[in-house]
Amino acid sequence: MIPAWVQIKRISVLTSLLSVAGLINAQTSAPRPWQTLNTPTIDQVQSLWITPPPEYGPEPYYGLNGPVTLETVQRDLDTMRSLGFRAVTVQDGYGADRPYLSPEYFRFFRQFVIEAKKRNMRVWIVDDAGYPSGFAGGKFTAEHPELRMQALITSSPTQVASGGTFDQAVEPNTVAVTAIQSPSGETVQIPIENGHAHWTAPDGKWTVYIVEHAFRTSPTRSDTNPKRVKDTSQSLEDYLDPTATAQYLAYTHEGYKKAVGDEFGKTILGFRGDEPDYSINGLPWTPQFFARFQAAKGYDIRPFLAVFLQGKNVELTPRQLRARADYYDIFANLFRDGFFKPQADWCAANGLEYQVHLNHEEMQIQLAHSEGDFFRDMRYVQVPGIDAIWHQIWTDTISDYPRLASSAAHVYGHPRAFTESFAAYRPLPDITLARYILNEQFVRGVNQVETMYFPATSTPGRGGPMEFMRDPGYPALMQYTSRLSYLMSSGHPAADVALLLPAESLWMGDAKADDTFVSTERVLSEHQIDFDIVDEDAIGSLLKTEPGAFLSLSGNRYRTVLVPHAALLPATVVDRLRHFAATGGHVVFLGAAPGFIGGQNDLEAHAAHPEDFAWATLVDAELPPTPTPPAQPPTSPPAPLIVPPALLSALQKALPPSTLSLANADPALRFTHRTLKNATLFLLFNESNQPLNDQLLLRGRGTRVEVWDPQSGTIIPIKEAHSTGRNQRALPLSLAPYATEVLVLR
């Protein structure tokens, strides 16, 4: 039961914010060139790539710390320009002498934008005074406590022996009282009458849990927190409630619109979000959750809640795991529609883009429970992102997760995917490692770079670029980054293999599905297979189909879909995969076929049988797990990935001919490619500390191969490239350790 004052305040807030439905204007601003996919000719790209438009970055993350003056801003922007930055991501900082979101703050922010404009720099606005996004500098706690984040929690459990009695008054915020038998996991719902729960235990050992809703928040690191710590004193908004996000937009985005709206889509490119998530002890919840769940799933989830809240080491029954998947499915929908979509819609309506990255991107099984579903969260986000801030990427790590951001952009029709890089690396990278970290992300499709951190030089002797940015070679690295960002944003992605992210299995806590997914990423990368990750929503309904292909919103055609050890698939996904296979596509189940097929819900999913997947290829060989990137630089290289011959053979038969292949297999080479109107761009990266010398075969239309050097800006034809068949060119490949090369087939 929600207190009446909360209900009334929520309604009044929504009513007072209808003006923010200027948030979704009927007249949406026309997209700018950098906001949409394009198909230029190679000559058009060549005319711009030496000095790309500033919209393609790169940008530092700039904190307005301390008593920042106009002179501070002028000095710092000049330094950024000298370092090769073409844009800036800006956030209010600690110790500012203008209260965050105050009239004085916005007046000064306008001065900042004017100074950036004078230098032909572009601006991304950080959407809060710290992270995670969504606390509005503490305003939800101070002014709208009824819109704070909420969760389901349990009180101290009560042990009840056979024949014993549980008799206790419960609070109005109680949503369920449940007895769980040990060790069977059987549950009994204890009725609540007149605020009282009374029950006599049958045979067995029982534990009674009282489940309540309460205001709980992920910790926030706020620059307006006088303690300068990450704590829960400034609550996040209720991400699952659009009313709360409307209030958030009114506090933040609408304030910027009044102050600098005339520069939206010009100097100002958009808003930048950071790590919205539920790092809480409890289940994400909002007052409308149970009604939404009942309408979508057809049953009451409350009898299962105590089971989900028992703790991490309790083993759930298969039926309980499927109910948990149903819970997180609704959570993921509410998170998308309550938080991410309203912000993306607001930005689109105002000629801007929304860029955001999540938490736990390199650990999908954790992300599934704190953010729901990476792809669902990013469904409407114009610039999906990831971060690489604490050695997730380093020499001797296996880090394919940046492909999540680029794949979300590819699947849902956006030209760019961004990275927040470096921030908390300890030790900091030197200039050589910084280049390596960026290249690992470029070759996985990331094409917009934000480097962290550049605090304002408002206090003598403090602030300014981080140590590695002071290297004399840093401006050259940023010039390289600018050119490569522009090149790899041009045209359309061209991957024709799709790797399914098994969200339902991750919600069930299926570690085998998670391990197989990550190791399959590695197999494909090490065998020079350009691929996109796709989500169950895309396969189940969102992507168009044509004979033998799923068509992404970016226009690339997936002709093979790989499914990594999914325990359960929705019937909509199975039906569309079956149709895809019947019209000439290839589906490969890796490790095992799904054990269940879901319908309206997963709880009542029916057991699958071999004939349900007779139309697909099943490979029951298993891949060894791939190590999760450590918090510190690894001390030794990872063990080579031993791919079972049966799996490799099945992939070779099912995958379409690769657009790039080596004469001699070498797992060190990574590549990605994009198509232009009359050319194909290939980005190659040697991830090894050894030279790579081999013969390369490129497939695609064109008779001329060129090397485009993003560092020098030179373009050199490869005279040794020769035809080996229709639309095939062979050429020598020589890559130094950790070197990249851009090839253009035209």
HELIX and SHEET records of a PDB file:
HELIX    1   1 ALA A    4  SER A   16  1                                  13    
HELIX    2   2 LEU A   18  GLY A   22  5                                   5    
HELIX    3   3 PRO A   33  GLN A   35  5                                   3    
HELIX    4   4 ILE A   42  LEU A   48  1                                   7    
HELIX    5   5 PRO A   54  TYR A   56  5                                   3    
HELIX    6   6 LEU A   70  SER A   82  1                                  13    
HELIX    7   7 PRO A  103  LYS A  118  1                                  16    
HELIX    8   8 ALA A  136  GLY A  138  5                                   3    
HELIX    9   9 LYS A  139  GLU A  143  1                                   5    
HELIX   10  10 PRO A  145  LEU A  147  5                                   3    
HELIX   11  11 PRO A  242  TYR A  251  1                                  10    
HELIX   12  12 HIS A  253  VAL A  260  1                                   8    
HELIX   13  13 GLY A  261  GLU A  263  5                                   3    
HELIX   14  14 PHE A  289  LYS A  297  1                                   9    
HELIX   15  15 ARG A  302  PHE A  304  5                                   3    
HELIX   16  16 LEU A  305  PHE A  308  1                                   4    
HELIX   17  17 PRO A  318  PHE A  335  1                                  18    
HELIX   18  18 ARG A  336  PHE A  340  3                                   5    
HELIX   19  19 LYS A  341  ALA A  349  1                                   9    
HELIX   20  20 GLN A  364  SER A  370  1                                   7    
HELIX   21  21 PHE A  374  ASP A  377  1                                   4    
HELIX   22  22 ARG A  403  VAL A  411  1                                   9    
HELIX   23  23 ILE A  431  PHE A  442  1                                  12    
HELIX   24  24 GLU A  467  ARG A  470  5                                   4    
HELIX   25  25 TYR A  474  LEU A  487  1                                  14    
HELIX   26  26 ALA A  503  TRP A  507  1                                   5    
HELIX   27  27 ALA A  511  GLU A  526  1                                  16    
HELIX   28  28 GLU A  536  ASP A  537  1                                   2    
HELIX   29  29 ALA A  538  LEU A  542  3                                   5    
HELIX   30  30 ALA A  571  ALA A  582  1                                  12    
HELIX   31  31 PRO A  610  PHE A  613  5                                   4    
HELIX   32  32 PRO A  645  ALA A  654  1                                  10    
SHEET    1   A 9 GLU A  59  LEU A  64  0                                        
SHEET    2   A 9 ALA A  87  ASP A  92  1                                        
SHEET    3   A 9 ARG A 122  VAL A 126  1                                        
SHEET    4   A 9 ILE A 268  ASP A 274  1                                        
SHEET    5   A 9 GLU A 353  HIS A 357  1                                        
SHEET    6   A 9 VAL A 383  ALA A 388  1                                        
SHEET    7   A 9 PHE A 418  SER A 421  1                                        
SHEET    8   A 9 GLN A 448  PRO A 455  1                                        
SHEET    9   A 9 GLU A  59  LEU A  64  1                                        
SHEET    1   B 3 GLY A 130  TYR A 131  0                                        
SHEET    2   B 3 THR A 220  SER A 222 -1                                        
SHEET    3   B 3 LYS A 230  ASP A 231 -1                                        
SHEET    1   C 4 THR A 158  VAL A 160  0                                        
SHEET    2   C 4 LYS A 205  PHE A 215 -1                                        
SHEET    3   C 4 GLN A 150  THR A 154 -1                                        
SHEET    4   C 4 LEU A 283  TRP A 285 -1                                        
SHEET    1   D 4 THR A 158  VAL A 160  0                                        
SHEET    2   D 4 LYS A 205  PHE A 215 -1                                        
SHEET    3   D 4 THR A 174  SER A 182 -1                                        
SHEET    4   D 4 THR A 187  GLN A 189 -1                                        
SHEET    1   E 3 THR A 165  ALA A 169  0                                        
SHEET    2   E 3 HIS A 196  THR A 200 -1                                        
SHEET    3   E 3 ILE A 192  GLU A 193 -1                                        
SHEET    1   F 6 HIS A 492  PRO A 493  0                                        
SHEET    2   F 6 LEU A 669  THR A 675 -1                                        
SHEET    3   F 6 THR A 680  ASN A 686 -1                                        
SHEET    4   F 6 THR A 740  LEU A 745 -1                                        
SHEET    5   F 6 VAL A 705  TRP A 708 -1                                        
SHEET    6   F 6 ILE A 715  PRO A 717 -1                                        
SHEET    1   G 5 PHE A 531  ASP A 535  0                                        
SHEET    2   G 5 VAL A 497  LEU A 501  1                                        
SHEET    3   G 5 THR A 560  PRO A 564  1                                        
SHEET    4   G 5 HIS A 586  LEU A 590  1                                        
SHEET    5   G 5 THR A 617  VAL A 619  1                                        
SHEET    1   H 3 LYS A 544  GLU A 546  0                                        
SHEET    2   H 3 ALA A 549  LEU A 551 -1                                        
SHEET    3   H 3 ARG A 557  TYR A 558 -1                                        
SHEET    1   I 3 LEU A 568  PRO A 570  0                                        
SHEET    2   I 3 PHE A 596  GLY A 598  1                                        
SHEET    3   I 3 HIS A 606  ALA A 607 -1                                        
SHEET    1   J 4 LEU A 660  LEU A 662  0                                        
SHEET    2   J 4 LEU A 692  ARG A 699 -1                                        
SHEET    3   J 4 GLN A 728  LEU A 735 -1                                        
SHEET    4   J 4 HIS A 722  GLY A 725 -1                                        
END                                                                             
